[in-house]
C-alpha cells in the first residue's frame, strides 16, 4: 500500500535570508520539501539556522538550502550541521567563493575533446539536462592541457551555476520550484583499459556532488554501459545514498526510447537519438532557459561581486595612519564634526 501524500503546509520564510525571485512550490507533494513540511521539520530548519548562526555562519542560510542539507541527512539536525560546516570549510579551503565570479576556463574546448561535460536545455519536467561522455577520457592527455584541481574547480563552479542562475530560470519558466537535474552519463568507448582512470575521477566527482551539493539529482541515465559494468556498478552503489540509487537507470545501447520518454527530442542532442543540432556543437552551446531573456536573471553571486566592485571603485582612498591632511581638508572635517550630533 502506497504511503499517503504529505499534507500541504505553508512554507515559513525568513526575511533575513529568503528573498527568492522564483517559485518555491514543488511540482508534486514530497515529504520534507517546501510546502510539505511537518511542524517538526519546520522547527528543525529554525534550529539548524540558529546553531549555524551561533557559530558565525551568515551565508547560504536560506530555507531552501537548509532543507536540501536536512533531507540529505534525514532531518538529523546534528548530522546536517556537521555536513554544512564541512561544506563551508571546503569552500574556504578551495577559495570557491572568490573563484566563482572571476572563473575562467579557456582550456574548456580542448578538454572537451577528451571529456565533454555540459548542460544542455531541459527535460520534460523543465529541469536542466547534464551530459557527460566518458568514452574519450584520456587523463594523461588532459593533464597536459589542465590539472585535476582545475577540472574539479570547474565542476564546482558549474554546480554553483546550476544553483543560480540555471535552476531559478528553469523554475520561472516551469512555474514551479525545480531543484534537481536530469543527467546522462555516456559510457560509449569505455573499455576495461580505461575503466580505472574513468572511475577514479568519477568517484571524486560524485563525492564532491554528494558532500557539497546534496539533493540535486532528479534522474541519472547511464547509457552504453560496457560489458562487466554490473560488477563496477555494485562498487559504485556503495558510494551513493540509497535514495540516490533509486534515481539511477542503468541502460545498455538500447537507451534511446527511455531517454525520449524524459527528454523532448528537440532538446536532446542528435547523437543520443534526439533532433537538436546546436550551431558550433551542443556541448559548447550552454542553451537553456538561463539563456532566454524572459526567464534569465543575474545570479546572486554576480550581483554581490558587482556590488563589491562598485563599492571598491567609489570608496575614498585610504589614508595611512599619521598622514597629514591638507589644511583645507582638515578645516572641512572640523566643520563637519562640529555640525554632527553627538553620539548617544
C-alpha positions as CSV (number, residue, x, y, z in Angstrom):
1,X,0.0,0.0,0.0
2,X,1.4,3.4,-1.1
3,X,2.2,5.9,1.6
4,X,-0.3,8.8,1.8
5,X,0.8,12.1,0.2
6,X,2.1,14.6,2.7
7,X,-0.3,17.3,3.7
8,X,0.4,20.8,2.2
9,X,1.7,23.4,4.6
10,X,2.8,27.0,4.4
11,X,6.5,27.4,4.0
12,X,7.8,29.7,6.7
13,X,10.3,32.0,5.1
14,X,13.0,34.0,6.9
15,X,13.0,37.6,5.6
16,X,16.7,37.9,6.6
17,X,17.8,35.2,4.1
18,X,14.8,34.2,1.9
19,X,14.4,36.7,-1.0
20,X,13.5,34.3,-3.8
21,X,12.5,35.6,-7.2
22,X,11.3,32.3,-8.5
23,X,8.5,29.8,-7.4
24,X,9.0,27.9,-4.1
25,X,6.3,25.3,-4.6
26,X,7.5,21.9,-5.9
27,X,5.7,20.3,-8.8
28,X,4.3,17.4,-6.7
29,X,3.8,16.7,-3.0
30,X,7.0,15.3,-1.4
31,X,7.7,14.9,2.3
32,X,10.4,17.2,3.6
33,X,10.1,19.6,0.6
34,X,8.9,23.2,0.6
35,X,5.2,23.4,1.2
36,X,5.0,19.8,2.6
37,X,6.8,20.1,5.9
38,X,5.6,18.8,9.2
39,X,5.7,21.2,12.2
40,X,8.7,19.3,13.5
41,X,10.6,19.6,10.2
42,X,9.9,23.4,10.1
43,X,11.2,23.6,13.6
44,X,14.3,21.7,12.6
45,X,15.0,24.3,9.9
46,X,14.9,27.1,12.5
47,X,17.0,25.0,14.9
48,X,19.7,24.3,12.3
49,X,19.8,28.0,11.3
50,X,20.2,29.2,14.9
51,X,23.0,26.6,15.5
52,X,24.9,27.8,12.4
53,X,24.4,31.5,13.2
54,X,25.7,30.9,16.7
55,X,29.0,29.6,15.2
56,X,29.3,32.7,13.0
57,X,27.9,31.4,9.7
58,X,25.9,34.0,7.7
59,X,26.0,32.7,4.1
60,X,23.7,30.1,2.5
61,X,21.3,30.0,5.4
62,X,18.2,30.4,3.3
63,X,15.4,27.9,3.8
64,X,15.7,26.0,0.5
65,X,19.4,25.4,1.0
66,X,19.0,24.3,4.6
67,X,16.1,21.9,3.6
68,X,18.3,20.3,0.9
69,X,21.0,19.6,3.5
70,X,18.4,18.4,6.1
71,X,16.9,16.0,3.5
72,X,20.3,14.6,2.8
73,X,20.8,13.7,6.5
74,X,17.2,12.6,7.1
75,X,16.4,15.7,9.1
76,X,19.0,14.8,11.8
77,X,20.0,18.4,12.8
78,X,23.4,17.5,14.3
79,X,24.4,15.4,11.3
80,X,23.2,18.1,9.0
81,X,25.1,20.8,10.8
82,X,28.3,18.7,10.5
83,X,27.7,18.3,6.8
84,X,27.1,22.0,6.3
85,X,30.1,23.0,8.3
86,X,32.3,20.6,6.3
87,X,31.0,22.1,3.1
88,X,31.8,25.6,4.3
89,X,35.3,24.5,5.3
90,X,35.8,23.0,1.8
91,X,34.5,26.2,0.2
92,X,37.0,28.3,2.2
93,X,39.9,25.9,1.5
94,X,39.3,25.9,-2.2
95,X,38.5,29.7,-2.3
96,X,35.4,28.8,-4.3
97,X,33.5,32.0,-3.5
98,X,36.5,34.0,-4.7
99,X,36.9,31.9,-7.8
100,X,33.3,31.8,-8.8
101,X,32.7,35.4,-10.1
102,X,36.0,35.5,-12.0
103,X,36.4,31.9,-13.1
104,X,37.9,31.5,-16.5
105,X,38.4,28.1,-18.1
106,X,40.0,28.9,-21.5
107,X,41.1,25.3,-21.9
108,X,37.5,24.1,-21.9
109,X,37.3,23.5,-25.7
110,X,40.5,21.4,-25.7
111,X,39.5,19.5,-22.5
112,X,36.1,18.7,-24.1
113,X,37.9,16.8,-26.9
114,X,38.7,14.2,-24.2
115,X,35.9,14.7,-21.7
116,X,32.7,16.5,-22.8
117,X,30.7,17.7,-19.7
118,X,27.9,20.1,-20.3
119,X,24.4,21.4,-19.5
120,X,22.1,21.5,-22.4
121,X,18.4,22.6,-22.5
122,X,15.8,20.8,-20.3
123,X,13.8,17.6,-19.8
124,X,10.0,17.2,-19.9
125,X,9.8,18.4,-16.3
126,X,11.7,21.6,-17.1
127,X,14.9,20.5,-15.3
128,X,18.4,21.2,-16.8
129,X,19.9,18.2,-18.7
130,X,23.5,17.5,-17.8
131,X,25.6,15.2,-20.1
132,X,29.0,13.5,-19.6
133,X,30.7,11.5,-22.2
134,X,33.2,9.2,-20.5
135,X,34.5,7.2,-23.5
136,X,37.1,9.7,-24.7
137,X,38.7,10.3,-21.3
138,X,42.5,10.3,-21.5
139,X,43.8,11.8,-18.3
140,X,47.4,11.8,-19.5
141,X,46.5,14.0,-22.5
142,X,44.1,16.1,-20.4
143,X,46.7,16.9,-17.7
144,X,48.9,18.3,-20.4
145,X,46.1,20.9,-21.0
146,X,44.8,21.4,-17.5
147,X,45.1,19.9,-14.0
148,X,42.9,17.7,-11.8
149,X,42.5,20.7,-9.5
150,X,41.2,23.0,-12.2
151,X,38.9,20.3,-13.5
152,X,37.3,19.8,-10.1
153,X,37.1,23.6,-9.6
154,X,35.4,23.9,-12.9
155,X,33.0,21.2,-11.9
156,X,32.2,23.0,-8.6
157,X,31.7,26.3,-10.5
158,X,29.2,24.6,-12.8
159,X,27.4,23.2,-9.7
160,X,27.2,26.8,-8.4
161,X,25.8,27.9,-11.7
162,X,23.2,25.2,-11.5
163,X,22.1,26.6,-8.2
164,X,22.0,30.1,-9.7
165,X,21.2,31.1,-12.4
166,X,20.2,27.8,-14.1
167,X,17.6,26.3,-11.7
168,X,15.9,29.6,-10.9
169,X,15.5,30.3,-14.6
170,X,14.1,26.8,-15.2
171,X,11.7,27.3,-12.2
172,X,10.4,30.6,-13.6
173,X,9.7,29.0,-16.9
174,X,8.1,25.9,-15.5
175,X,6.1,27.9,-12.9
176,X,7.1,25.5,-10.1
177,X,10.2,25.0,-7.9
178,X,12.8,22.9,-9.7
179,X,15.8,21.8,-7.6
180,X,17.2,18.8,-9.5
181,X,18.8,17.9,-12.8
182,X,18.4,15.1,-15.4
183,X,21.8,13.6,-16.0
184,X,23.1,11.4,-18.8
185,X,26.4,9.6,-18.4
186,X,27.5,8.0,-21.7
187,X,30.0,5.1,-21.4
188,X,30.4,4.5,-25.1
189,X,34.1,3.7,-25.7
190,X,34.8,2.9,-22.1
191,X,36.7,-0.4,-22.1
192,X,38.4,-2.2,-19.3
193,X,41.7,-0.5,-20.1
194,X,40.1,2.9,-19.4
195,X,37.9,1.8,-16.6
196,X,40.3,2.5,-13.7
197,X,41.1,6.1,-14.6
198,X,37.5,6.8,-15.6
199,X,36.0,5.6,-12.3
200,X,38.7,7.1,-10.1
201,X,37.8,10.5,-11.4
202,X,34.0,9.8,-11.3
203,X,34.5,8.7,-7.7
204,X,36.0,12.1,-6.8
205,X,33.3,14.0,-8.8
206,X,30.5,12.0,-7.2
207,X,32.0,12.7,-3.8
208,X,32.0,16.4,-4.5
209,X,28.4,16.2,-5.6
210,X,27.1,14.2,-2.6
211,X,29.0,16.0,0.1
212,X,28.7,19.6,-1.1
213,X,25.7,19.8,-3.4
214,X,23.1,17.5,-1.9
215,X,19.7,16.8,-3.4
216,X,20.5,17.9,-6.9
217,X,19.9,14.6,-8.7
218,X,16.5,14.0,-10.4
219,X,17.3,11.2,-12.8
220,X,20.6,9.7,-13.9
221,X,20.7,7.6,-17.1
222,X,23.8,5.5,-17.5
223,X,23.9,4.7,-21.2
224,X,26.1,2.4,-23.4
225,X,27.3,0.7,-20.2
226,X,30.1,-1.8,-21.1
227,X,30.3,-5.5,-20.6
228,X,31.1,-6.2,-16.9
229,X,29.5,-3.0,-15.8
230,X,27.3,-4.7,-13.3
231,X,30.4,-5.6,-11.2
232,X,31.6,-2.0,-11.3
233,X,28.1,-0.7,-10.5
234,X,28.0,-2.9,-7.4
235,X,31.0,-0.9,-6.2
236,X,29.8,2.5,-7.3
237,X,26.5,2.0,-5.5
238,X,28.5,1.7,-2.2
239,X,29.5,5.4,-2.6
240,X,25.9,6.6,-3.0
241,X,23.0,7.1,-0.7
242,X,20.2,4.5,-1.2
243,X,17.7,7.3,-2.2
244,X,20.2,8.4,-4.9
245,X,20.5,4.8,-6.2
246,X,16.7,4.7,-6.8
247,X,17.1,7.6,-9.2
248,X,19.6,5.8,-11.4
249,X,18.7,3.9,-14.6
250,X,21.4,1.6,-16.0
251,X,20.8,1.2,-19.7
252,X,22.8,-0.5,-22.5
253,X,22.9,0.5,-26.1
254,X,19.1,0.4,-26.5
255,X,18.6,3.6,-24.4
256,X,17.0,6.0,-26.9
257,X,13.4,5.3,-26.2
258,X,13.9,5.6,-22.5
259,X,15.7,9.0,-22.9
260,X,13.0,10.3,-25.2
261,X,10.4,9.5,-22.5
262,X,12.0,12.0,-20.3
263,X,13.7,14.5,-22.7
264,X,11.9,16.1,-25.7
265,X,13.6,15.2,-29.0
266,X,14.2,18.8,-29.8
267,X,16.2,19.2,-26.6
268,X,18.2,16.0,-26.9
269,X,21.4,16.1,-29.0
270,X,21.1,14.2,-32.2
271,X,23.9,11.8,-31.2
272,X,21.7,10.5,-28.4
273,X,18.6,10.0,-30.5
274,X,17.2,13.5,-30.4
275,X,17.0,16.1,-33.1
276,X,19.0,19.0,-31.6
277,X,22.0,20.2,-33.6
278,X,23.2,23.5,-32.0
279,X,25.5,25.7,-34.1
280,X,29.0,25.0,-33.0
281,X,28.0,21.9,-31.2
282,X,25.6,21.2,-28.4
283,X,28.4,20.6,-25.9
284,X,29.6,24.2,-26.1
285,X,26.2,26.0,-26.5
286,X,25.0,26.1,-22.9
287,X,21.5,26.5,-24.2
288,X,18.5,26.6,-21.8
289,X,16.1,29.0,-20.0
290,X,19.1,30.5,-18.3
291,X,20.0,32.0,-21.7
292,X,16.5,33.2,-22.5
293,X,15.8,36.8,-21.7
294,X,12.2,36.1,-20.5
295,X,13.4,33.8,-17.7
296,X,17.1,34.6,-17.1
297,X,18.3,36.9,-14.3
298,X,21.7,37.7,-13.0
299,X,22.9,35.2,-10.3
300,X,23.0,36.5,-6.7
301,X,26.8,35.8,-6.6
302,X,27.1,38.0,-9.8
303,X,25.2,40.9,-8.1
304,X,27.3,40.5,-5.0
305,X,30.5,40.7,-6.9
306,X,29.3,43.7,-8.9
307,X,28.3,45.5,-5.8
308,X,31.7,44.8,-4.2
309,X,33.4,46.1,-7.3
310,X,31.3,49.3,-7.3
311,X,32.0,49.9,-3.6
312,X,35.7,49.4,-4.2
313,X,35.6,51.9,-7.1
314,X,33.7,54.6,-5.2
315,X,35.4,54.3,-1.9
316,X,37.7,57.2,-1.0
317,X,41.4,56.3,-1.0
318,X,42.7,55.0,2.3
319,X,44.8,57.4,4.4
320,X,47.7,55.9,6.2
321,X,47.8,56.5,9.9
322,X,49.9,59.6,10.7
323,X,49.4,61.2,7.3
324,X,49.0,65.0,7.5
325,X,45.8,66.1,5.6
326,X,45.9,69.3,3.6
327,X,44.8,72.3,5.6
328,X,41.6,72.8,3.6
329,X,40.5,69.2,4.1
330,X,41.3,69.4,7.8
331,X,39.1,72.5,8.1
332,X,36.2,70.9,6.3
333,X,36.5,67.9,8.5
334,X,36.4,70.1,11.6
335,X,33.3,71.9,10.3
336,X,31.6,68.5,9.6
337,X,32.5,67.3,13.1
338,X,31.1,70.4,14.7
339,X,27.8,70.1,12.8
340,X,27.3,66.4,13.6
341,X,25.1,65.5,16.6
342,X,26.9,63.8,19.4
343,X,26.7,60.0,19.5
344,X,24.3,58.7,22.1
